[in-house]
Amino acid sequence: MESTAARQASPPAWAGRIEDDALLRGAGRFGDDVKPAGALAAYFVRSPHAFATIEHIDVAAAKRAPGVVAVLTAADLAEAHYHSISHPHPIPGRGGKAAVAPHRPSLAASRVLHVGEPVAMVIAVSAQAAQDAGEKVAVDYQPLDAVTDVRAAAAIGAPQLWPEAPGNIGFDWSAPADPDGKKQVALERAFKNHPDDIAAVIVEPAMMNVGIVLPDAGYLAGIKEIAHRNGALLIFDEVKTGVTIARGGATERFGVQPDVIALAKAIGGGLPCGAVGGRQDVMAVIEDKRVAQMGTFNGNPLTLAAAKVTLQDILTPKAYAHFDALAEVLQGGLDGVIRDNALPFHVTTLTARGSITYKAERVRNYRDYLGVDKPTAYLSWLYQCNRGVLMAPGAEENWTLSVQHSQEDVQRYVDNFAELAHDLRA
């Protein structure tokens, strides 16, 4: 029998959104509407540069402006013994090393590290007076080379942004490679059960026939360590990832160098083309004719000419910046459509490659892929075809961008997907 107390504890049925009537009529009050007598307003003068030194700040004209009470710079805060707003984060990283907690002044003193960093503060009797005076603050900057990409910031020779963090590495941490340990245990068992029989471990560093399956952090490095410890080679099958996810493919993208790599038609601009490369000692077995390597299309002049033009003239740094820009349009646009329509899908982009996976959870292997919503995937393909975007049919919904694709092209894909999402929710 249900008790009275239990019935009273039950939450009431949801009756829809209940808004404050004043807000609906535009008569709501906010913190900025409160104007206490004698209240002052502040305006921050901010850096227009991503990375620069501050040569000089002249606040004389701002101080003489009408209604100004004070104009503060980093020097004024230092004189008042106002300290840094930094707070250490005692999170242990690799080897137990703690994260760097760089000095973050309230107002920049000698350098700015991002666009919009405050360099001066104007206090006046009104917000308009503070802004008018702030525009009279003169700041002389010496722009420096800036980096906005994580990989570029960590590269050798990159501009040093934070003196407290050599090499711009503020925190070095690695997730466990294979969190549940099952993959590495299985590989170790294979070597144990077949001693001296395994010459190499061949993997697709990012699977791309089931959407896009990214490797777990440290996974590729882990299998390389196991293979080498047992006298075997690591081979990357980069038929899909080669030059499409980075100029250096998966090796560059994931930071693990295999012993042998297999490449395919992407390096030939779409022509039937393939290549195998590897460590000098490994490839020497062919060079020294200890192993015969023959094929009908070996050294084919047409495919080699296409590969030369593709790799040297087409796939330039500018081309990869173009791919990344298109990927941002796709990722942001598709994520927005999925979010706004509460669809159980997710999007993965890797430079020129990308896909929509018709499943909310991340796909980590082929077994996970079997649970995707294949009927909707094929419906999406049909929607795109009927609206001028021709994709390869299949639930994996994988695309490859070209240097010829424009933002208008990828936006059409996003708009078509938005129509599908609307109809699914109708």
N, C-alpha and C positions, 0 to 999 in steps of 0.2 A: 504494500500500500504506500502511495506517495504521501510524504508529510507536507503539512502547510508550509514549513520552513523551506523545504526543497522547492515548492512552487514559487515562493517569494524570491528565491535566489536566482531563478531562471532569468536570463537577460531578455528584455523586451524585443519584440520583432522589429526589424529595421524598417522604418517608414519613409526612407528617402532622406535626402539632404535637407537640413533645416538651417537656413541662413538668417543672420541678423538682419532685421528689416531695414535698419539704418544703412547697412552696407549695400543692400540691394537698391536703395534710393540714392546712393551716392552721398549719404549724409554721415558716414562713419567717421570716427575720430582716431587718429594715429598718433604715435609719439611725436612726430614732427609738427602736429597741430597744437601741441602744448607749448605756449610761449610765456614762460615765467618772466616776471618783471626783472629787468636787468640781465637777462640771459645773453650770452655772447655766441657768436658763430665762428667756426674755424674753416679754413680752406687750405688744402695741401698743394704745394707746387710739386709736380711729379716729373720724373725723368722721361724724355722722349726716346732715350737710347736703351738698348738691351744690355750693353756693357760699355762703360766709359769711366774715365777719371774725371773728378770735379776739380777744375783749375781754380775757379773763383766764384763766389756768390756775392752779389751786390744787392742789399736789401734797403738801401737808403731811400730810394724813391717810394718803395712800398710803405716804409714807416711814416712818410709824410702824407700818405693818402688819407682822405676823409674817413673818419670813423674807425681807424685802426687803433687797436689797443696794444698789440705786440706783434713782432715778427721774429720767429724763432728758427735757428739753424742748429746743426749738430754741435757747433761750438758753444751755443747758449746752453744746450742740455748738458754738455760735459762740465761747464762751469757750475751748473746747479747740481752736479753729481748724480744726474739721472743715468741709470745704468742700462745695459743691453736688455732686450726683451727675449734673448735666447734662453732656452731651457734644455738641459742635456736629456738624452733618451738612453738610459742604461740597458739597451737591448743587445745581448751578445751576438756577434756576427761570426764569420769564419775565424777559427782559432781563438775564439773568446774575445776578439777585439770589439770594443764598443763603437757605436755609431758616432760620427763626428757631429758636434753641435756648434755650427759656425756662429760667429758674432753677427747678430742681426740688429743694427741700431734702429731706433725709432725714426731717425732722420739720417740719411746718408751723409757721411763726412767727406771721404776722399774718393769714393767710387760708387757707381750704381751697378747693380747686377741684374736688373730686369726693367723692362718698360713699365712705367708707372710707379717706380720706387719713390717715396716721398723724400724731398731734399730740403724743404722749408715749410713752415706752418704759419699762416697768417690768422690772427685773432682780431675780430672786429665786431662792431655793434650789430651788424646784420650779415646774412649770408652773401648778399650782393656786394656789400662793401668789402668783405673779406676776399671775394673772388676778384673784384676790380683791383685791389691792392696786390693780390697774388700775381696778376698778370704783369705787374711792374717789377717783380723780382727777376733780376738778370743772372743767369747761371752760364758760366763758360765750361763746356764739356770738351774732353778730348776722346772721341770715339775709339773704341778698341774692337778687335775682331771678336765676334760673338759666336757661340755655338748653341743651337737649339735642339739638337738631336742627341739622345743619350749615348748612342754608339760613337758619334763624332766627338762628344765631350770626353769620352774615355780613351780615345785613340792617342797613340804616341804623337807628341808634338802639338796637341790641342792647346788652345789658350788656357792658362791656369785661372779659373774663376774664383775659387775659394782658397786662400792661402792656407787655411787650416786643413784642407783635404787634398793632399798631393795626388796629382793625376785626376783630380775632380771626382775621386771615389769617396763618397761620404759614408757608405755602408756596404759592406761586402758580405753577402749572405747567400746561401744556396739551399733550396728546398731538397729534401731527400729524393734522390733519384730512384723512382719506383717506390712510392710510400709504403705499399703493402709488402714489398720485397719479393713478390711472386715471380716477376719477370727475371730478375737476376738469379733467383734460386733455380728457376727452370734452366737458364743458360748454364749456370754452374753444373747442374746435374747432367746436362747434355755432354759437357766436356769430360765429366767424371765417368759417365757410362760409355763414352767412345774416345778413350785416350788415343792420341796420335792419329785420329781419323778425321778430325775437323781442320780443314785448311783455312777457312775464312767464315766470317759471319757477314751476310749481306742483308742490309735493311734499306727500306725506303725511309729517309730521315723524317719526312712528313708525308703521311699517307694521303693520296689525293684521288683515289678511285671510290672513296666513300665520303664525299664532301672533302673536308680538310681535317685531318687528325694530327694535331701538334704533339711533339714528344714532350713527356714530362721533363721538368727541369732536372738536368743532370743525367737523364736516361742515356743519351748517346755517349756521353763521356764514360758512363758506367760500363756499357757493353764493350767499349773500346778497351778499357782497363782489363776486363775479364778475358777478352780475346787475346790481347797481347801477353797476359800472364800465362796463357795456355799455348803460346806459340802460334796463334792464328792471326789472320789479317782482318781488318774491318773494311768492308766495301759499302759505299753509298750508291744506291740506285737513284740517280738524280734525273731520270727521264722526265719527271714532272717538275721538279724543283730547280733544275739546272738553269741558271741565268734568269729565271722568272721571279724568284723571291728575293734575289739580290744579285749583283754582278758576279759575286763568288758563290752563288747558290746557297745550299744548306750549310756548306762549310763556313761561309762568311756569316750567315744568319744565326747559326746556333753555336758557332765558335768551337767546333770539333772537326779536326782534320782527319779524314779517313786515309787508309793506305792505298785504296784504289777507288776510282770514281767512274761511273757510267753516265754518259750524257746522250741526248737525243735531239729531235728535230728543232727544239727551241733555239739551239745554237746555229741552225741553218736558216733561220727566218721562216720556218715552216716546210722547207724542202726535206725529203727523206735523207736524214743525216744523223750520224751517230759518232761518238768518240769515247775512247777509254783512256784514262790517264792514271798516274799513280806515282808512288815513290820511285826514285831512280833505281834502287836495287831491285824493286819488284818488276819494273818495266824492262830491266836489263835482260830478263829471260827471253824477251822477244828480240831485243836489239842484238843479243849474242846468238840468236837463232837456236836457243835451247828449246824454245816452244814455237811452233809454226802458227802464225796468225794470218789467215787468208780470208778473202771475201770478194764477191763480185763488184761491189761498189767501193772497195778500198781506193782511196786517192782519187775518187771521181772528181774531175775538174769543175763540173757545175756546182756540186754541193760544197766543195771546198771554197769556191769563189763566193758563194752565198754566205757561208760561215764567216769568211774573212770580212765581208762588208757588214754583216750583222754584228759581229763582235767588236769591230774597230770603229765603224761609222754610225751605226744605228743605236746600239745599246750603250749610250754615253751617260755620264752622270746626269745630264739634263733629262735624258729619257727616264731614268729611275726617279727623278724628282717629279716628273709628269705622272708616272705610275702611282707614286705615293699620293699625289694630289687627287687623282681619280679614285683611289682606294678610300680616301677620307670622305669623298662625296657618297660613295656606295655604303661605307660602314655607318656613317652618321645618318644618312637618309633612311636606310633599311632598318637600322636600330630604332629610329623614331617611329616608323610605321608599325613595327612589331610592338613597341611599347604602347603606342596610342591605341592599338586595337587588341591589346592583351593576348597576343598570339604566342603559342608555345614553340617558337622557333628561335634560332640564333644565327648570327652572321660571323664569318671569319674571313679576314682579308690579310694577304701577305704580298704586298707590293703589286705585282701584275696578276696574282692568282687570288681567287676568292670563291666563296660559296655561301648559300643559305642552307642550313641544316634544319630540316623540318622536325625538330625535336627540341624541347627546352633544355635538356641536360647536355653537357659536353659529350661528344662521341670520342671515346678513347681507343676503340678497337672495332673490328668488324662485327662482333656480337652486339655491341651498342648500336651500330648502324642499322641492324636488322629491325630496330624498333622505331625507325623514322616513319613519318606519315607520308607514305609513298603516293597515295591518291592525290593529296594536296600538292605534292611535288610535281606530279605530272600535270595537274591543273594549272600550276604556275607556269610551266613550260608552254602550255597551250595559250594562256593569257599573253605571254610575251610574244609568241609567234603571231598571234592575231593583231598585235600592236606594233609590229615592225622590228622586234628583237628576236633573232634566230639563235637559239641555244641548242646544244646537244641534248637530246631527250634523256632523262634519267633522274633518279631520286637524289643523286649526289649534287646536282645543280652547281657544277664547277665552271668557272669562267677563266679566261686568260685575256688580259688587256693587251692592246697593241699601241704603238706610238701614234697610230692614226686615229685612235679613239679620242673623242673630245669630252668635255664636261657635259655637253648637251646629250651626248650618246648615253653616258652612264646615268644621267638624270632621267632619261626616258625609261631606263630599266627600273629605277626607283619609283617613278610615277606609275608604271604599269603594275608593279607589285602593290602599290597603294590601292589601286583599283581592285585587285584581287582581295586584299585585306578587307576593304569595305564590303565587298560582296559576301565574303565569308561571314562577316558579322551582321549582315543585313537580316 
